[in-house]
Amino acid sequence: MYVAEHRSTIVGFGSVTPTRNELRAIYVDGSWVRRGVGAAILKQLESVALKARCQYLELESSLNAKDFYLAHGYIELAHATHGVGDAYDMACILMRKQMACAT
């Protein structure tokens, strides 16, 4: 997990699970969107995946984050739903990015 801070305030975070080729999450505070925070977190998480020799990363993107991931080389696989606790299911998009792993 990586955390982005500004003056001791968390402005974003993200996590990756290389053993499952899974980008778990990237969240950025609304006032910090489109300021490079998400891209910086994604770069760090992809670096972890590369070091772990992941051939690809997959994620369940929220609908509003789809364009962010497309801009960073992810492709859309399918529309799905993601359970949010016991409360409800959230529409999401399954996405994948092939990683350029060293052999």
C-alpha positions in Angstrom: 0.0 0.0 0.0 1.1 3.5 -0.8 -0.1 6.7 0.8 0.2 10.2 -0.7 0.4 13.0 1.8 0.5 16.8 1.6 1.5 18.6 4.8 0.7 15.5 6.9 -2.7 15.1 5.4 -3.5 12.0 3.4 -4.7 13.0 -0.1 -4.7 9.5 -1.7 -3.8 5.9 -1.3 -3.6 2.7 -3.3 -2.7 -1.0 -3.0 -1.7 -3.9 -5.1 -1.6 -7.7 -4.5 1.1 -9.0 -6.8 0.4 -12.7 -6.0 -3.1 -12.2 -7.5 -2.1 -9.8 -10.3 -4.5 -7.5 -8.7 -4.6 -3.7 -8.5 -6.8 -3.4 -5.4 -7.6 0.2 -5.2 -6.6 3.8 -5.9 -8.5 6.5 -4.1 -7.7 10.2 -4.3 -9.4 13.0 -2.2 -11.8 14.9 -4.4 -9.9 18.2 -4.0 -6.7 16.5 -5.3 -8.2 14.9 -8.5 -6.4 15.8 -11.7 -3.3 16.9 -9.9 -1.1 13.9 -10.5 -1.7 12.1 -7.2 -3.5 9.1 -8.7 -0.9 8.8 -11.5 2.0 8.9 -9.0 0.3 6.2 -6.8 -0.3 4.0 -9.9 3.3 4.3 -11.0 4.5 3.1 -7.6 2.0 0.2 -7.6 2.9 -0.9 -11.1 6.6 -0.8 -10.1 5.8 -3.2 -7.3 4.0 -5.5 -9.7 7.0 -5.4 -12.2 9.4 -6.3 -9.4 7.2 -9.2 -8.5 7.3 -10.2 -12.2 3.5 -9.8 -12.7 2.7 -10.4 -16.4 -0.5 -8.3 -16.0 -2.6 -6.4 -13.5 -6.4 -6.5 -13.3 -8.8 -4.3 -11.4 -12.4 -3.5 -10.9 -12.7 0.1 -11.8 -15.5 2.4 -10.7 -17.3 3.9 -13.7 -15.9 7.4 -13.0 -12.3 6.1 -12.9 -12.5 4.3 -16.3 -10.9 7.1 -18.3 -8.1 7.4 -15.8 -7.1 3.7 -16.3 -7.6 3.8 -20.1 -5.2 6.8 -20.2 -2.6 4.6 -18.3 -2.8 1.7 -20.7 -5.5 -0.5 -19.2 -8.1 -2.0 -21.4 -11.8 -2.7 -20.7 -12.7 -6.4 -20.3 -16.3 -6.4 -19.1 -18.9 -4.6 -17.1 -19.7 -6.2 -13.7 -20.7 -5.4 -10.2 -18.7 -5.1 -7.0 -20.2 -5.9 -3.7 -19.9 -3.0 -1.2 -20.3 -4.7 2.1 -23.7 -6.1 2.7 -25.3 -2.8 1.6 -25.4 -2.9 -2.2 -23.6 -3.8 -5.5 -21.8 -1.1 -7.3 -21.4 -1.1 -11.1 -17.8 -1.5 -12.2 -15.6 -2.3 -15.1 -13.1 -5.2 -15.2 -9.9 -3.9 -16.7 -6.4 -5.3 -17.4 -2.9 -4.0 -18.3 -0.2 -6.2 -19.7 3.1 -5.5 -17.8 6.4 -5.3 -19.5 8.3 -7.8 -17.3 11.9 -8.5 -17.6 12.8 -12.1 -18.0 
